[in-house]
Amino acid sequence: MRVLIVDDSPIERLVLRSAVERLGHECVEADDGEDAWGVLAHGHVDVVLTDWLMPRLSGPDLCRRIRARTDEPYVYIGLFTVFSDRERGLDGVRAGADTFLSKPVDLVALDMCLIAAERVLDMQRQLSRQNDELERLNRLLADSARTDPLTGLGNRRRLDEDLDRLGGLVERYDATVCAAMCDLDHFKSYNDEFGHLAGDEVIRSVANILSASVRSADTIYRYGGEELLVLLPYQTSEGAAIAVERMRAAVEQAGIPHPGNAPYGVVTVSIGVAAAESARHLDDESLLRRADRALYEAKRRGRNRTEMHDDEANSRAELPMDVAITRA
């Protein structure tokens, strides 16, 4: 262990240092409480052996300072003094000391103090490791509760939390957030023909394609069933239209066979896009409802297309032809 000896008497420090080093421990010294506080601030110490009466900062006051450091590893403190009354010892323990030693320090008592210190510190380190492991497991549980097990994307719970966070950004920075609701076309017929395991694999593949097509600032979620949702923060409606059309085209160009999705013959997605320019549109789920209505319109107009919800006209508008990818 690394032991800090604090005493304003050089002779007392020399005697204690000799005894502590003979017991196999490393020593550092300070001649009063303030100097000891500086040592503690700049280096790791396992045990502090401090005198009671010292100039500038007394032993009990040093104990209180050490115990006030809640974010540092535990330090075992032995407080020694020429006072031998039990009330004085109780006051020292109340100040934060672990044990009370009388001067002159008996070497057997010092050895007992350091053995107890090793046990306490070992227990503290074990508890710290256990707490770290519990925190790690809690983080894993929290992540798993917010992650879709099939795709590894965020689920509805994570989406709700992120929408709350984005609502603050929209309100604070006057930012625009866009949402793209994506749905696999004729997915039921794919499941009927190839089975649900193959259908799950298609959902995973489409999720990966979309993930590779978005910006680092964008986030994709498994909204439910074969529906995926993309949030595009700090994105204008025009920018979102181009970005989402790129996602749709990437899914089609992947060429995943789907005979039941005529006339394309491959897996495709229909996408509805909406924009939120106020926190209210996020808080009451207006953004998602409008994206869902735009998705319905994309389905109604033939699938494998992107529709943009027009807030001003309260309707949907097809993307400009120069954005769309030409299809055979």
WOHU-V781812 format. One record per pair of residues at least 4 apart in sequence whose ideal C-beta (glycine too) atoms are under 6 Angstrom apart, sorted by the first residue. I is the first residue (numbers start at 1). J is the second residue. D is the distance in Angstrom with one decimal. If there is no record, write none. Layout:
# WOHU-V781812
i;j;d
I;J;D
I;J;D
This chain:
# WOHU-V781812
i;j;d
1;25;4.9
1;46;4.0
1;47;5.5
2;26;4.8
2;45;5.4
2;46;5.1
3;20;5.1
3;25;5.0
3;27;5.4
3;47;4.5
4;28;5.2
4;39;5.8
4;45;4.6
4;48;4.8
5;13;5.3
5;16;4.9
5;17;5.8
5;29;5.2
5;49;5.2
6;30;4.8
6;36;4.3
6;50;3.9
7;12;4.5
7;13;4.9
7;51;4.3
8;31;5.4
8;32;5.3
8;54;4.8
13;17;5.9
13;29;5.2
17;27;4.8
19;107;5.4
19;110;5.7
20;25;5.1
20;27;5.3
21;27;5.6
23;111;5.9
23;114;6.0
28;39;6.0
30;35;3.9
30;36;3.8
30;39;5.4
31;35;5.6
32;54;4.5
32;55;5.4
32;56;5.1
33;54;5.4
33;57;2.8
33;62;4.0
34;56;4.5
34;57;4.7
36;62;5.8
40;45;5.7
46;121;5.8
47;76;4.8
47;117;4.9
48;75;5.7
48;77;4.9
49;78;4.7
50;59;4.4
50;62;5.7
50;79;5.9
51;59;5.6
52;59;4.3
52;81;3.5
54;58;5.7
57;61;5.2
57;62;5.6
59;79;5.2
60;92;5.9
60;95;3.8
63;77;5.5
63;95;4.3
63;96;3.6
63;97;5.2
64;95;5.4
64;96;5.7
66;75;5.5
67;96;3.7
74;124;4.3
76;98;5.3
76;117;3.9
76;120;5.5
76;121;6.0
77;97;4.7
77;98;5.3
78;99;5.1
78;101;5.7
78;113;5.0
79;92;4.3
79;97;3.9
79;100;5.6
80;101;3.9
80;103;5.6
80;105;5.6
82;103;4.7
83;88;4.4
84;102;4.8
89;100;3.7
92;97;4.5
92;100;5.1
93;97;5.3
99;113;5.4
101;105;5.4
101;109;5.9
105;110;5.3
143;147;5.7
146;157;5.1
146;158;3.8
148;153;5.0
148;155;4.6
148;222;3.7
150;200;5.8
151;204;5.5
151;207;4.1
151;222;5.2
153;207;5.7
153;220;5.3
153;221;5.5
153;222;4.8
154;158;3.4
154;221;4.5
155;222;5.8
159;221;4.6
163;282;5.1
166;177;5.2
166;233;5.8
167;279;4.2
167;282;4.2
167;283;5.7
168;172;5.8
169;173;5.6
169;175;5.4
170;175;5.3
170;177;5.9
170;279;4.9
171;279;4.1
175;234;5.3
176;236;5.9
176;275;5.6
176;277;5.2
177;233;5.0
177;276;4.9
178;232;4.3
178;235;4.9
178;240;3.8
178;275;4.7
179;231;5.7
179;274;5.6
179;287;5.0
179;291;4.5
180;230;4.2
180;244;4.6
180;271;5.3
180;273;4.9
181;229;5.7
181;272;4.7
181;291;4.2
181;292;5.4
181;295;4.4
182;228;4.5
182;269;4.8
182;271;4.9
183;227;5.1
183;270;5.4
183;295;5.8
184;226;4.2
184;269;5.7
185;261;5.3
185;268;4.8
185;270;5.8
185;303;4.3
185;304;5.9
186;260;5.3
186;261;4.6
187;226;4.3
189;260;3.5
190;194;5.9
190;199;5.7
190;258;5.5
191;196;5.5
191;199;4.2
194;198;3.7
202;267;5.9
203;226;6.0
206;251;5.7
209;250;5.3
209;251;5.3
209;254;5.6
210;220;5.4
210;247;5.4
211;220;5.7
213;246;5.8
213;247;4.6
213;250;4.8
214;218;3.8
217;233;5.9
218;230;5.9
218;232;5.0
219;231;4.9
220;230;5.2
221;229;4.7
223;227;4.2
223;229;4.3
232;240;5.1
235;239;4.9
235;240;4.8
237;275;4.6
240;244;5.8
240;273;5.6
241;308;5.5
241;319;5.5
242;323;5.8
244;271;5.4
244;273;5.3
244;306;5.3
245;306;5.2
245;319;6.0
245;323;4.9
248;269;5.8
248;271;5.5
248;306;5.4
249;253;5.9
249;325;4.0
251;269;5.0
252;268;5.1
255;266;5.2
256;266;5.7
256;267;4.0
258;266;5.5
258;267;4.6
264;268;5.4
264;304;6.0
268;304;3.8
270;298;4.1
270;299;5.2
270;303;4.9
271;306;4.5
272;291;4.9
272;294;3.0
272;295;3.0
272;298;5.6
272;307;5.4
273;294;5.8
273;308;4.9
274;287;5.6
274;290;3.7
274;291;4.1
274;294;5.9
274;309;4.1
276;281;3.6
276;282;5.3
276;287;4.3
279;283;5.9
281;286;4.4
281;287;5.0
282;287;5.6
285;289;5.9
290;309;4.5
294;307;4.5
294;309;4.1
294;316;5.0
297;307;4.6
297;316;4.1
298;305;5.0
298;307;4.2
299;303;5.7
306;319;5.3
307;316;4.6
308;317;5.5
309;316;5.6
310;315;5.3
310;317;4.7
319;323;4.7
319;324;5.9
